[in-house]
Amino acid sequence: MSAPALTAVAAWDVALLDGAVHTLEAVTERLPPWRARMESVARALHDAECWSGDAGQTAALALGEVSGVVTAVTRALGESLDRLEDTAREARTAQELAEQALAEAAVLGVTVDEAGGAVVPAPAAPPAGATPEALADHYDAIAAGADAAERVAGLAADALRAAARAAAAAAGSAAPLGSVGVTVGGPPDHAGLEAAVALGGVWQPACLPVVGTSPESVAAWWAGLSEPARAVVTSWEPGLVGSLDGLPAWARDRANRLLLERALADPSSAGHGTAVAVAAELDREQAAGRPVQLWSFDADESLVAVVHGDLDTAEDVGVYVPGVGNDVDDLGDLGVDARAVADAARAAAPAASVATVAWLGYRPPGNVLAPTAWVEGRAAAGGTALAGDLAGLAAARGADPARGAELPRVTVVAHSYGTVVVDRAAEVPGELAVDALVLLGSPGMDAVAAELEAEEVHEASSPLDPVTWLADVHGTETDHPDFGATPLPVDWDTWHTLYLDRDRPTLAAIGEVVAGERGSD
């Protein structure tokens, strides 16, 4: 008699269980993109971009509350899914072993009892007068039967153990959902879910990333927060959120504007002058109706990166790294240059979605005669910051569920001493997260083009640019054949400061590079 438990296990419909797991997996994968789109609407409402007034703010708050619930449920579904996948795996193993045990029992004439034990029929007595050889064969047959019973019993026991593990995993799969108020067979309690989110501790200081956390880990941490949790973290720790590589630009912008407001409110602070200059640039752009984001901001150190466009959605990104003689008081001129690059990219590819960054993430030397212009100390600090920002951009965009981890094309356009910053950025451990480099009026670089970790390296050196004549100040001249860069067109009288002028051929070529329309030949 076959054991009913073993027969039932052999008859399990594992394919049906696999289908249920795949369905839950699909639901779990679709929740983050849906939540991201909903949170985007909530941010637009919060900023009064599409619906202002008390009703709009109430709607934004309601969407934030839903975001908190969805975040908790998504996390719980993920844990539940892990246990259901264990259930399916163990069930499959149990079924296969049960089928094998029953099949071998039938072939070998072995009986399997309900507990998975197996016995062979009682052997007959040896025939009378059997020869020694016949007796040996008789007892060999008895031993073989015992071996067969032991093998079948082992298979049956393994099958029932796997079935027990499957049952335990299945029983545990409901626990994660129960922790956020979901009960099997009934709808979730919205108030209970909100309470669970509030008690989740996701915004406690102990859970915040520390300095040195990889951009990928930062992006994953942020993706796991609900919109209310993100709002709390931003308001409590704007200095952290505004500087974390791996966060979306909209989040860093929101945090950095809080820091900007604080710096503006304190005229006695060391960074007040920087804050005034940055606020003036943001006001100019917003008054002109142009989107602008404050990607990074350190008032005390006079470091800032202003995005012209939307860094979270742009398909083509240009990062402009200026050189000697630029500081926060030049943000207006740097913004003109950044917009010129964006316009040139759109001219090269009219359908392109472009964002450009005026990047002052380091403090350039004051002038070409300053001692700091002839050494690489400031370039080293800037290179580390630039590499981190580029890695953060890649991590943030790669973790964006609303865009399916679609990465933009990124081009760094560096001028003068800014090319030395790029040189140092390429030395930072890890690949430089950039597709193309454009080097303008460079005083030389230690690395050659092939060592700069970009698929494309372009350069422009005007015949009348005195900086490019400073042989070996910072390394090989970028227009030297040994350097290996692709030259861009220049007018003979471009000098050192006119590469981005709108009436110069260099700018149009840079636009083609940013839009991916020029290539490397």
C-alpha positions in Angstrom: 0.0 0.0 0.0 1.4 3.4 -1.0 1.4 6.0 1.7 -1.3 8.6 1.1 1.0 11.4 2.1 3.6 10.4 -0.4 1.0 9.9 -3.2 -0.5 13.4 -2.4 3.0 15.0 -2.7 3.6 13.2 -6.0 0.3 14.7 -7.3 1.1 18.3 -6.3 0.4 20.9 -9.0 3.8 22.6 -8.8 3.2 24.4 -12.1 0.2 26.2 -10.5 2.3 27.3 -7.6 5.0 28.5 -10.0 2.4 30.5 -11.8 1.2 32.1 -8.5 4.8 33.1 -7.6 5.3 34.6 -11.1 2.1 36.6 -10.7 3.2 37.9 -7.3 6.6 38.7 -8.7 5.0 40.8 -11.5 2.9 42.7 -9.0 6.0 43.4 -6.9 8.0 44.6 -9.9 5.2 46.9 -11.0 4.6 48.7 -7.7 7.9 50.7 -7.6 7.4 52.3 -11.1 3.8 53.1 -10.2 4.8 54.6 -6.9 7.5 56.6 -8.7 4.9 58.1 -11.1 2.5 58.8 -8.2 5.3 60.5 -6.3 6.2 62.6 -9.3 2.6 63.9 -9.4 2.8 64.5 -5.6 5.9 66.6 -6.1 4.3 68.6 -8.8 1.3 69.3 -6.6 3.6 70.2 -3.7 5.4 72.7 -5.8 2.1 74.0 -7.2 3.2 73.2 -10.8 -0.2 71.9 -11.9 -2.7 72.6 -9.1 -2.3 75.2 -6.4 -4.2 76.1 -3.3 -5.3 74.1 -0.3 -7.0 71.4 -2.3 -3.8 70.8 -4.3 -1.7 70.6 -1.1 -4.3 68.2 0.4 -4.1 66.0 -2.7 -0.2 66.1 -2.4 -0.4 65.0 1.2 -2.8 62.2 0.4 -0.5 60.9 -2.4 2.3 61.0 0.1 0.4 58.9 2.5 -0.4 56.4 -0.2 3.3 56.4 -1.0 4.1 55.4 2.5 1.6 52.5 2.4 2.9 51.3 -1.0 6.5 51.4 0.2 5.6 49.2 3.2 3.5 46.8 1.1 6.3 46.6 -1.5 8.8 45.6 1.1 6.5 43.1 2.7 5.6 41.6 -0.7 9.3 41.2 -1.5 9.8 39.3 1.7 6.7 37.2 1.2 7.8 36.5 -2.4 11.2 35.2 -1.1 9.4 32.7 1.1 7.0 31.6 -1.6 9.9 31.1 -3.9 11.4 28.8 -1.2 8.0 27.1 -1.1 7.9 26.4 -4.8 11.5 25.2 -4.9 11.0 22.8 -2.0 7.6 21.6 -3.4 9.3 20.8 -6.7 12.0 18.8 -5.0 9.4 17.0 -2.9 7.3 16.1 -5.8 10.2 14.8 -7.9 11.5 12.7 -5.0 8.0 11.3 -4.3 7.4 10.3 -7.9 10.8 8.6 -8.0 10.2 6.8 -4.8 6.8 5.5 -5.9 8.1 4.5 -9.3 11.0 2.5 -7.9 8.8 0.9 -5.3 6.5 -0.3 -8.0 9.3 -1.7 -10.1 11.0 -3.4 -7.2 7.9 -4.8 -5.5 8.6 -2.6 -2.4 5.7 -1.6 -0.1 5.8 2.1 1.2 3.9 2.8 4.4 2.3 6.1 5.4 5.4 7.3 7.2 7.6 6.7 4.1 9.0 3.5 5.4 9.5 0.7 2.9 9.7 -3.1 3.2 10.1 -6.0 0.8 7.8 -9.1 0.9 9.0 -11.7 3.3 11.4 -14.0 1.5 10.6 -17.6 0.8 12.6 -20.3 2.5 15.5 -21.6 0.5 14.7 -24.6 -1.6 15.4 -28.0 0.0 18.7 -29.5 -1.2 19.8 -26.3 -2.8 23.4 -26.3 -3.9 25.8 -23.8 -2.2 25.7 -21.7 -5.3 21.8 -21.6 -5.3 21.9 -20.7 -1.6 24.3 -17.8 -2.3 21.9 -16.6 -5.1 18.9 -16.9 -2.7 20.5 -14.7 0.0 21.9 -12.2 -2.6 18.3 -11.7 -3.7 17.2 -11.1 -0.1 20.0 -8.6 0.3 19.1 -6.8 -2.9 15.5 -6.6 -1.8 16.7 -5.0 1.5 18.9 -2.6 -0.4 16.0 -1.6 -2.6 13.7 -1.1 0.3 16.4 1.1 2.0 16.8 3.2 -1.2 13.1 3.7 -1.6 12.7 4.6 2.1 15.5 7.2 1.7 13.8 8.7 -1.3 10.4 8.8 0.5 12.0 10.3 3.6 13.7 13.0 1.5 10.5 13.8 -0.3 8.5 14.2 3.0 11.3 16.3 4.5 11.2 18.6 1.4 7.4 18.7 1.7 7.7 19.8 5.3 10.1 22.6 4.4 7.7 23.7 1.7 4.8 23.8 4.2 6.9 25.8 6.7 7.9 28.3 4.0 4.3 28.7 2.8 3.1 29.2 6.4 5.8 31.9 6.9 5.0 33.7 3.7 2.0 35.5 5.2 3.9 36.9 8.2 5.6 39.9 6.3 2.2 41.1 5.0 0.7 40.7 8.4 3.3 43.1 9.8 1.9 45.9 7.6 -1.8 45.1 8.3 -2.6 42.9 5.4 -4.7 39.9 6.3 -5.4 37.0 4.1 -8.8 37.1 2.6 -9.5 40.8 3.5 -8.5 44.3 2.4 -5.6 46.1 4.2 -6.4 48.6 6.9 -5.2 52.0 5.6 -4.7 53.5 9.1 -2.9 50.4 10.2 -0.6 50.5 7.2 0.2 54.1 7.9 1.0 53.3 11.5 3.3 50.5 10.4 5.1 52.9 8.1 5.5 55.5 10.8 7.0 52.9 13.1 9.2 51.4 10.5 12.2 53.5 11.6 13.3 54.2 8.0 14.1 57.8 8.7 15.9 57.3 12.0 19.5 58.8 12.1 20.9 55.3 12.6 19.5 54.3 9.2 21.1 57.2 7.2 24.0 56.5 4.9 27.4 57.6 6.1 30.2 59.4 4.3 31.8 57.1 1.8 28.7 55.0 1.1 28.7 53.9 -2.5 26.3 55.8 -4.9 24.7 52.5 -5.7 24.0 51.8 -2.0 22.7 55.3 -1.6 20.3 54.9 -4.5 19.0 51.6 -3.2 18.5 53.2 0.3 16.5 56.1 -1.2 14.4 53.8 -3.4 13.3 52.0 -0.3 12.0 55.1 1.4 8.4 56.3 1.1 7.7 59.8 0.1 6.8 60.9 3.6 10.1 59.4 4.9 12.0 61.2 2.2 10.4 64.5 3.2 11.4 64.0 6.8 15.0 63.0 6.0 15.3 66.1 3.7 13.9 68.5 6.2 16.0 67.0 9.1 19.2 66.4 7.2 19.3 68.7 4.1 23.1 68.9 4.2 23.3 65.1 3.9 20.6 64.8 1.2 21.9 67.7 -0.8 25.4 66.2 -1.1 24.7 62.4 -1.4 25.9 61.0 -4.7 23.3 58.5 -5.8 20.2 60.6 -5.1 18.0 62.0 -7.9 18.6 65.6 -8.8 15.1 66.7 -7.7 15.8 65.4 -4.1 19.2 67.1 -4.0 17.7 70.3 -5.4 15.0 70.3 -2.7 17.5 69.8 0.1 20.0 72.3 -1.3 17.3 75.0 -1.6 16.6 74.5 2.1 20.3 75.1 2.8 20.2 78.1 0.5 17.3 79.6 2.4 19.2 79.2 5.7 22.4 80.8 4.3 20.4 83.7 2.9 18.7 84.2 6.3 22.0 84.7 8.0 24.0 87.7 6.6 26.7 87.1 9.1 27.5 83.6 7.9 30.6 82.9 5.9 28.6 81.5 3.0 26.1 84.4 2.7 27.9 85.9 -0.3 27.8 82.6 -2.1 24.2 82.1 -1.3 23.3 85.5 -2.7 25.1 84.7 -6.0 23.5 81.3 -6.3 20.0 82.7 -5.5 20.4 85.4 -8.1 21.2 82.8 -10.7 18.3 80.6 -9.8 16.0 83.6 -9.8 17.2 84.6 -13.3 16.5 81.2 -14.7 13.1 80.9 -13.0 12.0 84.4 -14.1 12.9 83.4 -17.7 10.7 80.3 -17.3 13.6 77.9 -17.7 13.9 74.8 -15.5 16.8 74.8 -13.1 18.1 72.5 -10.3 20.6 73.1 -7.5 22.5 69.8 -7.8 25.1 70.7 -5.2 25.6 73.5 -2.8 28.2 74.2 -0.1 27.9 77.9 0.9 30.9 77.9 3.2 33.2 76.4 0.6 31.7 78.3 -2.3 31.0 75.1 -4.2 27.9 74.8 -6.4 26.5 72.9 -9.4 23.5 74.4 -11.2 21.6 72.2 -13.7 19.9 73.9 -16.6 17.2 71.5 -17.5 16.0 68.3 -15.7 18.9 66.0 -14.8 16.5 63.2 -13.9 14.9 62.9 -17.3 17.4 64.2 -19.8 18.6 61.8 -22.4 21.8 63.8 -23.1 23.7 65.5 -20.3 26.6 67.9 -20.6 28.7 68.8 -17.5 30.7 72.0 -18.0 33.8 72.2 -15.8 35.3 75.7 -16.0 38.9 76.6 -15.3 41.1 79.4 -13.9 39.4 82.6 -12.8 35.9 81.4 -12.2 33.9 81.5 -9.0 30.3 81.7 -7.8 30.1 85.3 -8.9 30.5 84.1 -12.5 27.5 81.7 -12.3 25.6 83.9 -14.7 28.3 83.6 -17.4 28.7 79.9 -16.7 25.0 79.5 -17.1 25.2 81.2 -20.5 27.9 78.8 -21.5 25.9 75.8 -20.2 22.8 76.9 -22.1 24.8 77.5 -25.2 26.1 73.9 -25.1 22.5 72.7 -24.6 21.2 74.7 -27.5 24.0 73.4 -29.7 23.0 69.8 -28.8 19.4 70.5 -29.7 20.5 72.0 -33.0 22.4 68.8 -33.7 19.5 66.6 -32.6 16.2 68.6 -32.5 14.3 65.9 -30.7 17.0 65.6 -28.0 16.1 66.0 -24.3 19.1 67.9 -22.9 20.3 69.1 -19.5 23.6 70.9 -18.9 25.4 71.5 -15.6 27.5 74.6 -14.7 29.8 72.6 -12.4 31.8 74.5 -9.8 32.3 71.5 -7.5 35.9 72.8 -6.9 37.6 76.2 -6.4 39.5 77.0 -9.6 42.7 79.0 -9.2 42.1 82.8 -9.3 44.2 83.5 -12.4 46.9 81.9 -14.5 49.7 83.6 -12.6 48.5 82.2 -9.2 50.7 79.4 -7.8 47.7 77.1 -7.6 47.3 77.2 -11.4 50.7 75.6 -11.8 50.1 72.7 -9.5 47.4 70.0 -9.2 46.2 70.3 -5.6 42.8 71.9 -6.5 42.4 69.7 -9.5 42.9 66.6 -7.3 40.1 67.7 -5.0 37.9 68.7 -7.9 38.6 65.4 -9.7 37.4 63.4 -6.7 34.2 65.5 -6.5 33.6 65.3 -10.2 34.0 61.5 -10.3 31.6 61.2 -7.4 29.0 63.3 -8.9 29.1 61.4 -12.2 28.9 58.1 -10.4 26.0 59.4 -8.4 24.2 60.5 -11.5 24.6 57.0 -13.1 23.5 55.3 -9.9 20.4 57.6 -9.4 19.3 57.2 -13.0 20.0 53.4 -12.9 17.8 53.0 -9.9 14.9 55.1 -11.2 11.9 52.7 -11.5 9.9 55.1 -13.6 12.5 55.1 -16.4 13.5 51.4 -16.3 17.1 52.1 -15.3 17.7 54.1 -18.5 21.0 55.9 -18.4 21.6 59.2 -20.2 24.5 59.9 -22.5 27.0 62.0 -20.4 29.6 64.3 -21.8 32.0 66.4 -19.7 33.1 69.6 -21.4 36.2 70.9 -19.6 37.9 74.2 -20.2 41.5 75.1 -19.4 42.4 74.0 -15.8 39.1 72.1 -15.8 40.8 69.6 -18.1 43.3 68.9 -15.3 40.3 68.2 -13.0 39.1 65.6 -15.6 42.6 64.1 -15.6 42.5 63.6 -11.8 38.9 62.4 -12.0 40.0 59.5 -14.3 42.5 58.5 -11.6 39.8 57.9 -9.0 39.2 54.2 -8.4 36.4 52.8 -10.6 35.4 53.7 -14.1 34.7 57.3 -14.8 30.9 57.4 -15.5 31.1 59.4 -18.7 30.6 58.6 -22.4 32.5 61.5 -24.0 35.0 64.2 -23.0 35.6 67.5 -24.7 38.8 69.2 -23.7 39.1 73.0 -24.5 42.2 75.1 -24.3 44.0 72.5 -22.1 47.3 73.3 -20.4 48.2 69.6 -20.8 47.3 66.3 -19.2 49.3 63.5 -17.6 47.1 60.8 -19.1 46.6 60.3 -22.8 43.2 60.0 -24.3 43.0 56.2 -24.1 43.6 56.4 -20.3 40.7 58.8 -19.6 38.0 56.0 -19.4 35.7 57.6 -22.0 34.7 56.0 -25.3 35.2 59.4 -27.0 37.8 62.1 -26.3 37.7 65.3 -28.3 39.8 68.4 -28.0 40.0 71.9 -29.3 43.1 74.0 -29.2 43.2 77.4 -30.9 46.4 78.4 -32.7 46.3 81.7 -30.7 45.5 80.1 -27.3 48.5 80.9 -25.1 47.5 78.4 -22.5 48.0 75.5 -24.9 51.5 76.7 -25.5 52.5 76.1 -21.9 54.4 73.0 -22.9 54.3 70.2 -20.3 53.0 72.3 -17.4 50.4 69.6 -16.6 51.4 67.0 -19.2 51.1 66.2 -22.9 49.4 68.9 -25.0 45.9 67.6 -26.0 46.5 68.6 -29.7 49.7 66.5 -29.9 49.3 63.3 -32.0 50.7 61.2 -29.1 47.8 62.3 -26.9 45.3 60.6 -29.3 42.2 62.9 -29.0 39.9 63.7 -31.9 40.3 67.4 -32.9 37.3 69.7 -33.1 37.1 72.7 -35.5 38.4 76.0 -34.2 38.8 79.5 -35.7 42.4 80.7 -35.7 41.5 83.7 -33.5 39.4 81.8 -30.9 42.1 82.6 -28.3 41.5 81.0 -24.9 38.1 82.1 -23.9 35.9 82.0 -27.0 35.5 78.2 -27.6 31.8 78.4 -26.5 30.9 81.5 -28.4 27.8 80.9 -30.5 29.4 82.2 -33.7 32.3 79.8 -33.4 32.4 76.4 -35.1 33.7 74.7 -32.0 30.4 75.1 -30.2 28.3 73.4 -32.9 30.8 70.5 -32.9 30.5 70.3 -29.1 26.7 70.1 -29.5 27.1 67.2 -31.8 29.2 65.4 -29.3 26.8 66.0 -26.4 23.9 64.7 -28.6 25.9 61.7 -29.8 25.8 62.9 -33.4 29.5 63.4 -34.1 31.3 60.2 -33.2 35.0 59.8 -32.5 36.4 60.0 -36.1 
